[in-house]
Amino acid sequence: MPVITITDHLGNSTEAEAPAGAPLSRAVYTSGAVPAPPLCSGIGRCGLCRMRISPAPVPHADDLAFFSPARLQQGWRLGCRHSVSDGLRITLPHIPPVQSATRPAKTTGQLGLAVDLGTTSLHWAAVDTAADTLSIVAQGQETNPQMGAGSEVMSRLAAAADPAVRGRLAALVKSRLAALTDFLHRETGQPVTSLCVAGNAAMTYILLDLPVEGLSRAPYRLDYRGDETVRLCGTAHNTDTPLPPVYIPPVPAPFVGADISAGMATLLCDESAPPPYPFVLADLGTNGEFVLALSPAHSIVTSVAMGPALEGIGMTHGSMACPGAATAFSATPLGLVPAVLDAQGIPVVSPPASLRPADIKAGAMAAAQSIRSISGTGYLSLITVLLQTGVITPDGQFNTQPSSVAGRRLARAVVHDSPQAPTQGACLRLNASVTLSARDIEEILKVKAAFSLAFERLLCEASLSPADVRRVFLAGALGQHVSPADLETLGFLPRGLAQCTTAAGNTALRGAMHMLTRHHCRTRAAQWSAGAIVADLTSDPAFTTNFMRHMRFS
């Protein structure tokens, strides 16, 4: 098997074996030599897999959009656009990891580690399993270490179809879990004695190194249903370390996974505020998972591929939430004003309204210049503003002659074939380096179509109207920050439902914590899973027609 040499930005070199012809980005970022950044599934959009290759291959067309002639001459290329061959030497630039964590406190309690294993992100929380109430010792989030194999479910499954690659992907997560348990033991003085890992079906299968054929092609089938405690072996500090017992929540359907079971456990086990029926739980991830709960024992579930756009991945200037990312926008007489995350991850809106007009104008310009990227909620907010002002039409096209005064002012920033995005066509220039492209709008529109189609199908299956739904819970990291009003304006939610929509946050992680500390939550989740009825969207002969019907912001 070919061997490549990987050198990180600090000069540390590692040799790794990889199949000939495999994408270099996958080979590098599944080798375990370096952490994977939030890549875009090898479609040449994010530019995060840039690397210096020696000997340098002939540039791909996508390389030309990211590198100057001088950099191309030096051997800089996009790793996703070139293949493995024996003897290649790869040099990587420094890409700061998307990672945050609170510092653990010393404790005398018994530690459990709850994990929400998402396709793109890994969220974790250490809890005292012996405490009478939920006691969080530390928590954090980071990029899923499998990102080198693709940022959405189907590309990950395609990679995992090869048993050798699947084993490597499983090892990446198990090694990370082992490192976390080791870190928590070292910082708190107490060993981690139990884990609960809640992920979608694909992430669960890959973690357990199970064949993924049933999830990879239609007709989809479920060969593993969870609701059991397993033993896994992780690797930390170059030693084989058996992980503590790992509880896997129930997996109710091929693409409705243990993360949704954990999320439902969060809602069903909340005696202080039981959810009103019927309600919808929607997890906004790369794989959209939906539950229409008609009663504690009767639910209809479905799922639809949404891609990583809502996490900012694969967009022209998208990113996960990080300093410099714009998370929201508002239209003012002076133009767009963004909310930009500061170094502490707090959104800052500039300028304050109390300043003089000249100061406000200067502050608005400074705020625009501070944008380095746009998060998923930022894209939704920006497109909402542009739709409301007429700069974007309901079918997702730029309109350079909107009827409103505010719209005409914003439309001045629409350019064609911007130097910052030479292959994107029309785009809205936010500052000298960040744009919103027509392709970005199309990606969000696809996500909107998938979401609203799934919502419509659930209501149809139950013969309900939107007015019958008493509550909508938005789960996932995005669900914690997105504006329900934006979702209604864009057409994700039926008209009138924003007022009864609740940002539920990371229900999967919270459910995993409850499953470590309140074992009756496992029973409730198992009972719910057994009674869930699956509505299969993709088997519907009219799926494509219906999807295209939803390809409008409305």
N, C-alpha and C positions, 0 to 999 in steps of 0.2 A: 504494500500500500504506500502511496506517495507520502513523503514527509515534508512539512513546511516548517519554517522557523519564524516564530512570532516574537517581536520585540516591542515592549510597551514604551510609554513616553519617558519612563525612568531609566530605560536601557536594559531592563531585565528581559532575558531571552528564554524561550521555551520551544522545544520541538514537539510537534503534534502530527499524528497520522490522520489522514482524511482521504475519502474515496476520490479517485481521479474524476474530474469533471464536476465535482460538487461545487456549489457557489462558495467563493472564498469567504464571504461574510458569515455563512453558516459554519464553515470549518473553523474560523477564528473564534467566533463567539459561542460555540458549543464545546470548545476544547477545554474549558475550565481555566485557561491561562489568564484570561482577563474577564472582568464583568461585562455583560452585554448592555449596551445603551438601548433606549426605546426605539428599535428599528421599525421600518415600515413594510416588512414582509417581502423584501427584495423587489420592490417595484420602482426603485430609482427616484423616490420623491424626497426622502428625509435628508439624505447626504451624510447621515451619521456613521455609515460604514466606510467612510473615506480612509484610505490606507495607502502607504507607499509600497509599491510592489517592485521587486527586483528578481529577475529581469522583467522590465516593464512590458505588459501586453499592449497590443494596438488599442488605442482609446475607443470606448463605446460612445455612441451618440450622447448618452446621458452624462458621460464624463465631461463633455464639452460645456454642459450647463453649470457645472459646479467648480471647474478648475480653469485657471488662466493658462495660456500656452506655456508659461514658465513652469508652473506646477505640473502640468502634464509632462513636460520634458524631464522633470525630476522623478517621474514615475508615480505620481499621485493618481489614484483611480477610485471608483466606487467598488467595494468588494462584492456587492450583489451582482455586478455586471461582468464578473470575471470568474474563471474556474480554477480549481486546484490542479496543479501539476507538480511533479516531484522537484524538490530543490528550491522552491520559491522562498524568498525572504520578505517578510511582511513587517513594516514599521508602522506603529499606530500613534496617532496624535492623542493628546489628553482630552478626554471627554468626561467632565465631572459627573459622577454617578447621581441618579435621582434617588435619593435616600434620606430618610430622616428617622430619628428615634428619640424618645425621652430617656433620660438617664435612670437606670433602675436604682431603687433604694434598698438598703439592707432590710431583710425581713426574716422572721422566724417561722413564717407560714409555709404551707406546701404549695409548690409552684406547678402550674399547668400552663401550657403554651397553646393559645388559640391562633389559628392561621386561616386567613381567607386567601386561597391560592387562585388568583385571577389569571387570565390569559396573558395580560401585560404587566400586572402588578401583584406584589405579595404584601399583604397587610398582616401584622401580627400583634398580639397582646399577651403579656404574661399576667396571670391572675393568681390570687391566693385561693386555692380550691377548698381550703378549710374554713374560710371566713363565712359569717352568716349572711352578709350582703356582698354583692359583686365588688371586689377590691382589685383594681388594676395596678400592678406593680410597675409596669413599663409597657410601652407600645411603640410601633414604628411602621414604616412602609418603605418599599424599595421596588425596583424593577424585577419582574420574574426572571430568574437567571436563564430560562429557556428562550429568551427573546431572539437569540441568534437563529432559531428555527422558524421565525415568523411571528408577527404581532397579532394574528387572529387565528381562530380555531382551525379552519380548514388547512391553512398552510402548516400549522403545527401537527395536525393529524397526518398530512401527507409526508412530513419528515418522519413521524413516529411509525409509519408503516414498515420501515426498515428496523428490524429488531435491534440491530447494533446501535442505530441512532436513538431509538426509544430508550434503550438502557442508559445511554449517555445523558439523555434529557432527564430521566428519572434520577440519575446520580447527581445532576446539578442541583435539583431541588432538595434531595436528601442531604447533600453536603451542606447546603445553606441552613437547613433545619438543625443539623448537628452543630453548626457553628453558632447558631442562635442559642441553643440549649447550653452550649459551653460558655458563651458570653454571659448568659443570665446566671449560671451557677457561679461564675467567677465574680460577678458584680454584686450579687445578693447574698452569697454564702450558702444558698440552698439549691439542691439539684432540682431540675425539672423532672417530675415524675409521671406526667401524662400530657398528651397532645390531642388536639382535635383539628383536623384539616378539612375545611369546607371549600370545595372547588367545583367548577362545572364538570360535566361527565368526562370531557376530553382530558382535562387536567388531572382528574382522579385516576382515569385509566393509565395515563402516562406515568404518574407518580408511582402507581402500583406495578408498573411494567406489564400491563395486560395488553393483549392484542387489540388493535383498534379497528379491525376490519368492519365491525358492526356499526361504527360511528362514521366511517369514511365514505360510504356510498349507500344510495337508496336501494331497496327499502331498509331504513335504519333499524337496528335492533339493539336491545340492552342486554348484555351478557353478565353484567355485574350490578348489584343493587345496593351495595353499601350496608349501612346499619350494622357495622361490626368493628371490632378492635383488632388491629393488625400489628405485626412487628416488622419494622423496617431497619435497615442498617445504613447509617450515614457516615460520611468521612469528614473529620475535622482535624486540622493540624497534621495531615498525612497519616492519621491512624484510623483504623476501622472502629467506629463507635456505634454500638447498638443504640438506636433511638428509644426513648421511653415508649410505652404502648400508645398507638395512634388510633383514635376513634374516627371512623369515616361515616358521616351522616348518610341517611338514605338517599338513593339516586332514583327519582321517580320516573324519568323518561330519558331517551337518548340524548337530548340537548336541554333538559331541565335537570340540573344537577344537585349535588349535595349542598351547594351554596344557597340554593332556593329553599331546600329543606331546613337549613339552619336559619334562613331569613324568616320562614314561616314559624319556626319555633320561637323566634323573638316575639312575633306578634301574638301567637296563640297562648304563650305562657305569661303574657303580661296581664296578671289578675287585676292590677290597679286601673288599667285602661284597655279593656278588651275591645278589639276592632269591631266596627259595625258591619253587618252583612247586608248586601254583597259589597265586597271591596276588591280592589285590584292591587297586587304587588308587582311592580315592574322593576327589574334589575337592569340598569342601563350600562351594559358592558359591551365588549366586542361581540358577544353572543347575547342578544336580548332575550331574557327569560321572563315570562309573564304568568301570573296566577290570577284567575277570577275565582275568588272564594265565595261560594254561595251559602255555606254553613261550615261548622267545624269539621264535618266529615265529607263534604262534597265540594270539590274544586275542579275547574277545568284549567289545564296548563297548556302552554305552547311556547315556542321559541322561534327566533328568526335571526339570521346572520346580519349583524349591524356593522361589523368592521371596527377598526380602532379610531375612527375619526373623532368620536366624542371624547377620546382621551388625548386628542391633539396629535396623534401619531399618524404619519403618512400625509399630513397636510403640508402645504408649502412652507409655512413658518410655524407649524404647530409644535406643541410640547406638552408634557405633563405639567402639573402645577409646580412652578419653581420660580425663584427670584427673577424678575424681569418679564414674567409672563402676564399678559393682559387677560383678566378674567371676566371683565364686563365692560360695556360701553354705554354712553348716553349721548344724545344729541343736544347740543346747546347752540345758542346764536353764534358762538365762535367756532362751531364745528364739533367733531367727535372728541369726547373726553373719556379716556380709559381709566379703569381701576387696575393698577399694576402691582403685583406682589413685590414686597420689599425683601430684604435679606432674612427677615424672620418669618416670611411666608404670609404676611398680613397685607391684604389689598389696600392700596393707598389711592384715593381719588384726589387729583389736583386739577384746578386750584380750589381752595375753599371759597364759598360764596361771599364771604365778608370782605374780600379784597376789592380794590378799585378796579374798574374795567381794564385799565392797562396792565395791572398785575395779573388779572384773570387771564388775559390773552397770553401773556408771557408764560404763565403757569400751564395753560393748556398746551402750548407749543412744547414746553419742557416735558410734560407728561407723555405726549405723543413720541417724543424722541427717546423716552426711557423704555419704550416697548422693544423687547428683544425677541419675543415669541408670543403665541396666542394659545391659551388653553382651550379645552373642549367647550367649557361654559362661555369662554370669551368669543368663540366662533358663533355660538347660538345667540349670544347677546348682540354681537355686531350685525349679524344677518337680520335679526329682528328689527334693529334700528333702521337698517337700510331698506327693509321691506316696508316699514311704516312710513318712511319718507319718500318712497317711490324710486329709490336708486336701484333696487332690485325688483323685478317683476315676479308675480306668483310662480312662474315656471322657472325661476332661477337665473334669469338673464339680467345683465347690467342694462340700465336705462339711463342714458346720458342727458335726457331732457325731461326730468320729472316735473310735475305740475307745482309742487310746493317750493317755497323759497328756500326752506332748510334743505330739501332734496337737491335743488340746483347747486347750492353751496357745496354739499358733500360730493356731488357728481363731478366737480372740478378735479377731484383726485383720481378719477377713473382714467387709466392710460392703457395703451395697447402695446404688447410686447415690451414690457418693462425690462431694463437691464438687470433688475434684481430677480426677474422670473422670465427669462427669454423664451421659454417653451410653454408658458401658461396662457398666452393670448391676453384677453382683457383682464385687468386687475385694478383693485383700488389701492392706491399707495397710502400707507399709514405713516411711514417715515422713509428715510433714505434706504433702509434695508429690509423693511417688513411690509408685505403686501397681502391682500386678500384676492386670490385668483378665481377666475371662473370655474376652474376645476375644483377648488376648495368648496365653492357653493354647491357644485354638483354632488360632491361627496356627502355633504350635510343633507342635501335633498334626498339622496338614496337612503340615508339613515332614517330621515323623517318618514319616508314611504314605508320602510320596513316596520317602524314602530306603530304608525297609525293603522297599517294593515293588520298587524297582530292584534291590536286593541279592538278593531272592528270585528275580527273573526271570533274573538272570545265572546263579545256581546251577542253576535249572531248565534253562536252555539247554544247560548243560554236564553235566547229569545228576549233579551233585555235591550233597553235603549240607554244612551249615556245618562239620561236623567235618573235612571234606576240605581246607578252606582253611588254609594254613599261616601266612599273614601278611596283615594288613589294614593298608595305609598310608593314613593320613588326611592329605590335602593341603589346601592353602589356608591363609589366615591363621587361620581358626577351627580347622583341624586341628592347628595348632601349640599351641593352648592348651586345647582341650576335653578333658574327662576321659573316657577310654574306658569307665570304669565307669558314668558317667552315661549314656552312649549305650546301653550294654547294659541298664541299669535301665529306661530309657524305651522300649526296643524298637527303636531304630535298628539295633543290631547283634543278630544271633541270639545266644541264650544260650550262653555259653562262649567267645565270640570276643574279649571285652575283653582277656583275658590274652595274646593274640597280636596285639594292635592297637598300631601304632606311630604316634606323631604325627610325620609326615614334614615338617611345615612347608610352606613355599612351594616346592614342587618345580618349579612352572612357572618361577619366577624363577631358581632354581638351574640348571635345565636351559637357560634362555636364556643364563646366564653360561657354561655349558659349551659351548654352541653357538658362542659367540664365541671361546673359547680352545682348544677341542678339536674340530676340524672333523669328526672321525670320528663324533662324537655326532649330527651332522646325518644321516649315512648310516644309523646305527642307527635313528634315529627314523623315517626315510623307509621303511626296510625293515619296521619294526614297523607303521607306518600302512598300508602296502600289504597286510599280512596280517590286518588287523583285521576281524572280522565284526560287523555292526551288529544289535543286537536292538532293534527299534522298539517301545517301550512303548505309545505313543499310538495305534498302528494296531491294537492288540489290541481286538476288540469287547468283551472283558470288562474293559477298563481301569478303568472307573468302578466296577464291582462289586468288583474287586480292591482298588482304592484305598480304598473305604469299609471293606473288611475289615481294612485296616491302620490305620484311624482309631481306634486304642486304644493307650494306653501299656502296653506289656507286653513 
